[in-house]
Amino acid sequence: MTTSPPGADATSPPVIRASGLEKRYGDVRAVDGVGFEVRRGELVGFLGPNGAGKTTTMKMLTGYLYPDSGEVSIGGERLDGPGRLAARARIGYLPERTPLYEGMRVDRYLAFVGEVRGLSRAARRDAVARTVAACDLDEYATRRIRTLSKGYRQRVGLAQALVTDPEVLVLDEPTSGLDPVEIVRIRDLVTRLSEQKTILLSTHVLSEVEEVCGRVLILAAGRLVADGPLLELGAALEAEEGEGLVVVLGAPEEEAREALAAVPGVRSVDRVSRSGSGRLRFALTVSERFEVAPRIDELAHARNWTVFELRHEGATLERVFLARTRGLLRRSATEASA
């Protein structure tokens, strides 16, 4: 049982409830028994490798696809039940490729979206003003969408998801393909929206999730393999696999890799990278860092290596992600080739 992050209403019923979701495409099981809950006020990162089933899951959460089995409830109403229209009205969805009508002006496009979703003329007028302001599009409201940068087109995509003032936002790769400045702007906008909305955010940019999300869901091969606040997931991983130790050396790479792997207490050499200056950075998993660090220092002294850095590294989201997906993806690949 995970704790609720700041901003979440731990006493309220879940706003999103997914239970036993399964979806097949022919012989491929894209989603396999996925279930989780999201409470009001949460900003949840939704992660997974390519082909993990994230987009299919989000389409089922938003009613664009029906599961082969399992169910989805939004605000207590099932998406396949009598209250499905009310449930869908609570959701705003930004797909990875937003279907924008590029020849339309921003304000007229948003009014059109409001009309399609059943808003009255007066409500559409209010919705356009509200979403333009919320997405910082005031200076661009009368411009045609095709004249906007990709970052501002993403803002228009967010605005269309907000037209009906939904309680829940489901965002699929909102910063994909943007430059660093636009990424920061969209991330800040999502953070600001999270003060009033419950948000499920899918992205491949792990630093974004670390920056803004209070909780993480990780999918691999169609299955949910992790769910919880990052600190809890990191602590659980260290308890299972060991602590992280970073070593930066001036040494021959293969010699150093083999020697470090042989140090008592080193469980694995997880990653090796080389800086422009030729320094090697090793990420190790060790049984107990206070015992292993002096052994590495002694090894370096004996081999005449230069130690530039030797420090503990907590279980980062990258390490959690790799650890939780690696085994399942390997098993899935083996089954597919059998």
LUMVO-787547 format. One record per residue (C-alpha): residue number from 0; residue in one letter; z, x, y. Coordinates in Angstrom, 2 decimals. Layout:
<pts>
<pt NUM,"A",<Z,X,Y>>
...
</pts>
This chain:
<pts>
<pt 0,"M",<0.00,0.00,0.00>>
<pt 1,"T",<-1.12,1.56,3.26>>
<pt 2,"T",<0.76,1.26,6.52>>
<pt 3,"S",<-0.87,-0.45,9.50>>
<pt 4,"P",<-2.00,1.91,12.25>>
<pt 5,"P",<-1.08,1.43,15.90>>
<pt 6,"G",<-2.84,-1.61,17.32>>
<pt 7,"A",<-3.00,-3.48,14.02>>
<pt 8,"D",<-1.08,-6.72,13.62>>
<pt 9,"A",<0.80,-6.10,10.36>>
<pt 10,"T",<2.22,-9.65,10.34>>
<pt 11,"S",<-1.07,-11.53,10.56>>
<pt 12,"P",<-3.37,-12.47,7.66>>
<pt 13,"P",<-6.33,-10.11,7.16>>
<pt 14,"V",<-9.30,-10.76,9.43>>
<pt 15,"I",<-11.64,-9.29,6.80>>
<pt 16,"R",<-10.93,-9.72,3.11>>
<pt 17,"A",<-13.37,-8.44,0.49>>
<pt 18,"S",<-12.57,-8.95,-3.17>>
<pt 19,"G",<-14.42,-7.65,-6.23>>
<pt 20,"L",<-17.78,-7.26,-4.47>>
<pt 21,"E",<-20.69,-6.39,-6.75>>
<pt 22,"K",<-24.38,-6.12,-5.95>>
<pt 23,"R",<-27.28,-5.00,-8.13>>
<pt 24,"Y",<-30.85,-4.07,-7.29>>
<pt 25,"G",<-32.59,-4.30,-10.65>>
<pt 26,"D",<-30.81,-1.86,-12.96>>
<pt 27,"V",<-29.00,-0.14,-10.08>>
<pt 28,"R",<-25.44,-1.25,-9.36>>
<pt 29,"A",<-25.26,-0.54,-5.61>>
<pt 30,"V",<-21.74,-1.94,-5.14>>
<pt 31,"D",<-19.27,-2.00,-8.01>>
<pt 32,"G",<-16.04,-3.99,-7.62>>
<pt 33,"V",<-15.28,-3.12,-3.98>>
<pt 34,"G",<-12.26,-4.79,-2.40>>
<pt 35,"F",<-10.21,-4.17,0.76>>
<pt 36,"E",<-8.59,-5.91,3.72>>
<pt 37,"V",<-8.78,-5.24,7.46>>
<pt 38,"R",<-6.15,-6.66,9.81>>
<pt 39,"R",<-6.46,-7.73,13.40>>
<pt 40,"G",<-6.60,-4.78,15.81>>
<pt 41,"E",<-7.66,-2.14,13.28>>
<pt 42,"L",<-10.47,0.34,13.93>>
<pt 43,"V",<-11.45,1.43,10.42>>
<pt 44,"G",<-13.85,4.23,9.49>>
<pt 45,"F",<-16.19,3.33,6.64>>
<pt 46,"L",<-17.52,6.48,4.97>>
<pt 47,"G",<-19.59,7.54,2.01>>
<pt 48,"P",<-22.50,9.77,0.99>>
<pt 49,"N",<-26.07,8.49,1.20>>
<pt 50,"G",<-26.56,5.83,-1.46>>
<pt 51,"A",<-22.84,5.09,-1.73>>
<pt 52,"G",<-23.32,1.37,-1.01>>
<pt 53,"K",<-22.01,1.25,2.57>>
<pt 54,"T",<-24.92,-0.62,4.13>>
<pt 55,"T",<-25.12,-3.09,1.24>>
<pt 56,"T",<-21.38,-3.73,1.57>>
<pt 57,"M",<-21.67,-4.29,5.32>>
<pt 58,"K",<-24.55,-6.72,4.81>>
<pt 59,"M",<-22.36,-8.69,2.41>>
<pt 60,"L",<-19.46,-8.62,4.90>>
<pt 61,"T",<-21.71,-10.07,7.60>>
<pt 62,"G",<-23.46,-12.68,5.45>>
<pt 63,"Y",<-26.89,-11.00,5.46>>
<pt 64,"L",<-26.59,-10.58,1.69>>
<pt 65,"Y",<-24.63,-12.59,-0.88>>
<pt 66,"P",<-22.77,-10.64,-3.55>>
<pt 67,"D",<-23.68,-11.09,-7.20>>
<pt 68,"S",<-19.95,-11.53,-7.75>>
<pt 69,"G",<-16.82,-11.34,-5.64>>
<pt 70,"E",<-16.17,-12.94,-2.28>>
<pt 71,"V",<-15.79,-12.22,1.44>>
<pt 72,"S",<-13.52,-14.07,3.86>>
<pt 73,"I",<-13.57,-13.68,7.64>>
<pt 74,"G",<-10.62,-15.15,9.49>>
<pt 75,"G",<-9.59,-17.00,6.33>>
<pt 76,"E",<-12.99,-18.68,5.83>>
<pt 77,"R",<-15.19,-17.67,2.89>>
<pt 78,"L",<-18.75,-16.67,3.77>>
<pt 79,"D",<-20.03,-18.75,0.84>>
<pt 80,"G",<-17.78,-21.75,1.52>>
<pt 81,"P",<-17.80,-24.84,3.75>>
<pt 82,"G",<-16.54,-22.77,6.69>>
<pt 83,"R",<-19.29,-20.15,6.45>>
<pt 84,"L",<-20.76,-20.93,9.88>>
<pt 85,"A",<-17.36,-20.53,11.52>>
<pt 86,"A",<-16.82,-17.30,9.58>>
<pt 87,"R",<-20.15,-15.85,10.67>>
<pt 88,"A",<-19.46,-16.77,14.27>>
<pt 89,"R",<-16.46,-14.43,14.17>>
<pt 90,"I",<-18.68,-11.41,13.34>>
<pt 91,"G",<-20.82,-9.19,15.56>>
<pt 92,"Y",<-23.11,-6.84,13.64>>
<pt 93,"L",<-24.90,-3.72,14.84>>
<pt 94,"P",<-27.26,-2.59,12.05>>
<pt 95,"E",<-28.42,1.01,11.84>>
<pt 96,"R",<-31.85,-0.05,13.12>>
<pt 97,"T",<-31.26,-2.73,15.74>>
<pt 98,"P",<-34.19,-5.21,16.00>>
<pt 99,"L",<-34.75,-5.04,19.75>>
<pt 100,"Y",<-37.67,-6.76,21.50>>
<pt 101,"E",<-38.69,-3.77,23.58>>
<pt 102,"G",<-41.01,-5.67,25.91>>
<pt 103,"M",<-38.18,-7.91,27.13>>
<pt 104,"R",<-35.76,-7.22,29.94>>
<pt 105,"V",<-32.21,-6.46,28.85>>
<pt 106,"D",<-30.72,-9.60,30.41>>
<pt 107,"R",<-33.43,-11.89,29.03>>
<pt 108,"Y",<-33.13,-10.38,25.56>>
<pt 109,"L",<-29.37,-10.98,25.56>>
<pt 110,"A",<-29.92,-14.55,26.77>>
<pt 111,"F",<-32.44,-15.06,23.96>>
<pt 112,"V",<-29.90,-13.79,21.40>>
<pt 113,"G",<-27.33,-16.22,22.82>>
<pt 114,"E",<-29.81,-19.11,22.54>>
<pt 115,"V",<-30.62,-18.24,18.92>>
<pt 116,"R",<-26.89,-18.22,18.17>>
<pt 117,"G",<-26.41,-21.66,19.66>>
<pt 118,"L",<-24.88,-20.97,23.06>>
<pt 119,"S",<-25.43,-23.48,25.86>>
<pt 120,"R",<-27.31,-22.44,29.01>>
<pt 121,"A",<-24.04,-21.96,30.95>>
<pt 122,"A",<-22.43,-20.09,28.04>>
<pt 123,"R",<-25.49,-17.82,27.77>>
<pt 124,"R",<-25.26,-16.98,31.46>>
<pt 125,"D",<-21.60,-16.06,31.09>>
<pt 126,"A",<-22.27,-14.10,27.88>>
<pt 127,"V",<-24.99,-12.00,29.50>>
<pt 128,"A",<-22.74,-11.13,32.44>>
<pt 129,"R",<-19.82,-10.32,30.14>>
<pt 130,"T",<-21.75,-8.14,27.68>>
<pt 131,"V",<-23.70,-6.29,30.36>>
<pt 132,"A",<-20.40,-5.38,32.02>>
<pt 133,"A",<-18.67,-4.51,28.72>>
<pt 134,"C",<-21.48,-2.13,27.70>>
<pt 135,"D",<-21.96,-0.56,31.16>>
<pt 136,"L",<-25.48,-1.93,31.48>>
<pt 137,"D",<-25.18,-3.32,35.02>>
<pt 138,"E",<-27.79,-0.96,36.47>>
<pt 139,"Y",<-30.20,-1.63,33.59>>
<pt 140,"A",<-29.96,-5.40,33.14>>
<pt 141,"T",<-33.38,-6.12,34.71>>
<pt 142,"R",<-35.19,-3.19,33.07>>
<pt 143,"R",<-37.40,-3.56,30.03>>
<pt 144,"I",<-35.78,-2.26,26.87>>
<pt 145,"R",<-38.65,0.13,26.08>>
<pt 146,"T",<-37.91,2.08,29.28>>
<pt 147,"L",<-34.34,2.91,28.21>>
<pt 148,"S",<-33.09,6.07,26.52>>
<pt 149,"K",<-32.00,5.77,22.89>>
<pt 150,"G",<-28.37,5.84,24.00>>
<pt 151,"Y",<-28.85,2.85,26.29>>
<pt 152,"R",<-30.82,1.02,23.63>>
<pt 153,"Q",<-27.76,1.44,21.42>>
<pt 154,"R",<-25.72,-0.11,24.23>>
<pt 155,"V",<-28.10,-3.06,24.21>>
<pt 156,"G",<-27.61,-3.27,20.44>>
<pt 157,"L",<-23.84,-3.37,20.95>>
<pt 158,"A",<-24.28,-5.98,23.67>>
<pt 159,"Q",<-26.24,-8.29,21.33>>
<pt 160,"A",<-23.44,-7.96,18.77>>
<pt 161,"L",<-20.97,-9.07,21.47>>
<pt 162,"V",<-22.92,-12.05,22.83>>
<pt 163,"T",<-20.81,-14.67,21.03>>
<pt 164,"D",<-17.56,-12.76,21.83>>
<pt 165,"P",<-16.82,-12.18,18.12>>
<pt 166,"E",<-13.41,-11.29,16.76>>
<pt 167,"V",<-14.88,-8.67,14.39>>
<pt 168,"L",<-17.47,-5.93,14.98>>
<pt 169,"V",<-19.29,-4.25,12.09>>
<pt 170,"L",<-21.11,-1.14,13.34>>
<pt 171,"D",<-23.54,0.77,11.13>>
<pt 172,"E",<-24.19,4.34,12.40>>
<pt 173,"P",<-23.94,3.46,16.13>>
<pt 174,"T",<-24.45,7.10,17.21>>
<pt 175,"S",<-27.23,8.03,14.76>>
<pt 176,"G",<-29.92,10.14,16.44>>
<pt 177,"L",<-28.17,10.36,19.80>>
<pt 178,"D",<-27.66,13.54,21.80>>
<pt 179,"P",<-24.09,14.89,22.25>>
<pt 180,"V",<-23.60,13.28,25.67>>
<pt 181,"E",<-24.73,9.87,24.44>>
<pt 182,"I",<-22.56,10.22,21.32>>
<pt 183,"V",<-19.47,10.70,23.50>>
<pt 184,"R",<-20.40,7.71,25.66>>
<pt 185,"I",<-20.94,5.38,22.69>>
<pt 186,"R",<-17.73,6.64,21.05>>
<pt 187,"D",<-15.79,5.94,24.23>>
<pt 188,"L",<-17.34,2.49,24.44>>
<pt 189,"V",<-16.36,1.70,20.83>>
<pt 190,"T",<-12.82,2.91,21.52>>
<pt 191,"R",<-12.62,0.65,24.55>>
<pt 192,"L",<-13.93,-2.33,22.57>>
<pt 193,"S",<-11.31,-1.70,19.88>>
<pt 194,"E",<-8.61,-2.72,22.35>>
<pt 195,"Q",<-9.82,-6.31,21.93>>
<pt 196,"K",<-11.80,-6.35,18.67>>
<pt 197,"T",<-11.28,-5.54,15.01>>
<pt 198,"I",<-13.91,-2.90,14.15>>
<pt 199,"L",<-15.39,-1.54,10.93>>
<pt 200,"L",<-17.29,1.64,11.84>>
<pt 201,"S",<-19.74,3.28,9.43>>
<pt 202,"T",<-20.85,6.82,10.32>>
<pt 203,"H",<-21.73,10.18,8.80>>
<pt 204,"V",<-20.02,11.99,11.69>>
<pt 205,"L",<-16.56,12.72,10.29>>
<pt 206,"S",<-15.27,14.04,13.62>>
<pt 207,"E",<-15.88,10.61,15.16>>
<pt 208,"V",<-13.70,8.97,12.53>>
<pt 209,"E",<-10.95,11.58,12.99>>
<pt 210,"E",<-11.13,11.01,16.75>>
<pt 211,"V",<-10.96,7.22,16.94>>
<pt 212,"C",<-10.06,5.57,13.62>>
<pt 213,"G",<-6.57,4.75,12.44>>
<pt 214,"R",<-7.66,4.24,8.86>>
<pt 215,"V",<-10.42,5.37,6.52>>
<pt 216,"L",<-12.29,3.70,3.65>>
<pt 217,"I",<-14.44,5.98,1.47>>
<pt 218,"L",<-17.13,4.75,-0.93>>
<pt 219,"A",<-18.86,6.80,-3.62>>
<pt 220,"A",<-21.38,5.54,-6.17>>
<pt 221,"G",<-20.64,1.96,-5.12>>
<pt 222,"R",<-16.88,2.21,-5.62>>
<pt 223,"L",<-13.98,2.42,-3.19>>
<pt 224,"V",<-12.36,5.82,-3.82>>
<pt 225,"A",<-9.97,6.11,-0.85>>
<pt 226,"D",<-8.24,3.74,1.55>>
<pt 227,"G",<-5.55,4.62,4.07>>
<pt 228,"P",<-4.58,6.49,7.24>>
<pt 229,"L",<-5.94,10.04,7.26>>
<pt 230,"L",<-2.49,11.64,7.30>>
<pt 231,"E",<-1.51,9.72,4.15>>
<pt 232,"L",<-4.78,10.55,2.40>>
<pt 233,"G",<-4.39,14.22,3.32>>
<pt 234,"A",<-0.79,14.37,2.13>>
<pt 235,"A",<-1.74,12.73,-1.17>>
<pt 236,"L",<-4.58,15.19,-1.68>>
<pt 237,"E",<-2.34,18.21,-1.02>>
<pt 238,"A",<0.23,16.85,-3.46>>
<pt 239,"E",<-2.47,16.51,-6.14>>
<pt 240,"E",<-4.64,19.56,-5.58>>
<pt 241,"G",<-2.69,22.03,-3.45>>
<pt 242,"E",<-2.55,23.26,0.12>>
<pt 243,"G",<-5.40,24.55,2.23>>
<pt 244,"L",<-5.55,28.17,3.39>>
<pt 245,"V",<-8.20,29.63,5.71>>
<pt 246,"V",<-8.96,33.37,5.52>>
<pt 247,"V",<-11.34,35.14,7.92>>
<pt 248,"L",<-12.28,38.62,6.73>>
<pt 249,"G",<-14.47,41.61,7.38>>
<pt 250,"A",<-15.50,42.31,3.77>>
<pt 251,"P",<-18.43,42.24,1.30>>
<pt 252,"E",<-18.99,38.56,0.46>>
<pt 253,"E",<-19.29,38.57,-3.32>>
<pt 254,"E",<-16.51,41.11,-3.77>>
<pt 255,"A",<-14.21,39.10,-1.52>>
<pt 256,"R",<-15.06,35.79,-3.20>>
<pt 257,"E",<-14.29,37.13,-6.67>>
<pt 258,"A",<-11.14,38.95,-5.59>>
<pt 259,"L",<-9.72,35.98,-3.69>>
<pt 260,"A",<-10.42,33.63,-6.62>>
<pt 261,"A",<-8.40,36.00,-8.84>>
<pt 262,"V",<-5.30,36.05,-6.60>>
<pt 263,"P",<-2.37,34.33,-8.36>>
<pt 264,"G",<-1.83,30.90,-6.82>>
<pt 265,"V",<-5.43,30.47,-5.60>>
<pt 266,"R",<-6.76,27.35,-7.32>>
<pt 267,"S",<-10.26,27.36,-5.85>>
<pt 268,"V",<-12.52,28.93,-3.25>>
<pt 269,"D",<-13.90,25.76,-1.68>>
<pt 270,"R",<-16.23,27.00,1.05>>
<pt 271,"V",<-17.58,30.25,2.44>>
<pt 272,"S",<-19.33,30.64,5.79>>
<pt 273,"R",<-20.40,33.63,7.86>>
<pt 274,"S",<-20.17,33.88,11.65>>
<pt 275,"G",<-22.80,35.51,13.84>>
<pt 276,"S",<-20.61,38.60,14.03>>
<pt 277,"G",<-20.61,38.92,10.24>>
<pt 278,"R",<-17.06,37.69,9.64>>
<pt 279,"L",<-16.54,35.67,6.47>>
<pt 280,"R",<-14.54,32.46,6.55>>
<pt 281,"F",<-13.08,31.34,3.23>>
<pt 282,"A",<-11.47,27.92,2.70>>
<pt 283,"L",<-9.08,28.10,-0.25>>
<pt 284,"T",<-6.95,25.63,-2.13>>
<pt 285,"V",<-3.66,27.25,-3.13>>
<pt 286,"S",<-0.52,26.24,-5.00>>
<pt 287,"E",<1.92,27.40,-2.31>>
<pt 288,"R",<0.70,29.01,0.89>>
<pt 289,"F",<3.90,30.97,1.66>>
<pt 290,"E",<3.56,32.77,-1.68>>
<pt 291,"V",<-0.22,33.25,-1.63>>
<pt 292,"A",<-0.65,34.47,1.96>>
<pt 293,"P",<1.28,37.77,1.42>>
<pt 294,"R",<-0.74,38.43,-1.74>>
<pt 295,"I",<-3.98,38.04,0.20>>
<pt 296,"D",<-2.67,40.36,2.90>>
<pt 297,"E",<-1.82,42.98,0.27>>
<pt 298,"L",<-5.25,42.59,-1.34>>
<pt 299,"A",<-7.00,43.10,1.99>>
<pt 300,"H",<-4.94,46.20,2.72>>
<pt 301,"A",<-5.72,47.66,-0.72>>
<pt 302,"R",<-9.48,46.97,-0.35>>
<pt 303,"N",<-9.54,48.19,3.27>>
<pt 304,"W",<-10.71,44.79,4.52>>
<pt 305,"T",<-9.96,43.58,8.04>>
<pt 306,"V",<-8.06,40.28,8.21>>
<pt 307,"F",<-8.96,38.43,11.40>>
<pt 308,"E",<-7.23,35.15,10.54>>
<pt 309,"L",<-4.96,33.80,7.82>>
<pt 310,"R",<-3.60,30.32,8.35>>
<pt 311,"H",<-2.71,27.03,6.73>>
<pt 312,"E",<-5.21,24.22,7.14>>
<pt 313,"G",<-4.03,20.66,6.56>>
<pt 314,"A",<-6.18,18.34,4.47>>
<pt 315,"T",<-8.96,17.51,6.92>>
<pt 316,"L",<-11.11,14.40,6.60>>
<pt 317,"E",<-13.93,16.65,5.35>>
<pt 318,"R",<-11.74,17.98,2.54>>
<pt 319,"V",<-10.51,14.49,1.62>>
<pt 320,"F",<-14.08,13.16,1.69>>
<pt 321,"L",<-15.42,15.94,-0.55>>
<pt 322,"A",<-12.51,15.72,-2.98>>
<pt 323,"R",<-12.70,11.94,-3.37>>
<pt 324,"T",<-16.48,11.74,-3.75>>
<pt 325,"R",<-17.36,14.90,-5.69>>
<pt 326,"G",<-16.28,13.88,-9.18>>
<pt 327,"L",<-17.63,10.33,-9.04>>
<pt 328,"L",<-20.99,11.47,-7.68>>
<pt 329,"R",<-21.27,14.11,-10.40>>
<pt 330,"R",<-20.48,11.51,-13.07>>
<pt 331,"S",<-22.94,9.05,-11.57>>
<pt 332,"A",<-25.71,11.68,-11.55>>
<pt 333,"T",<-24.99,12.52,-15.18>>
<pt 334,"E",<-25.18,8.85,-16.20>>
<pt 335,"A",<-28.44,8.40,-14.29>>
<pt 336,"S",<-30.07,11.35,-16.08>>
<pt 337,"A",<-28.86,10.30,-19.54>>
</pts>
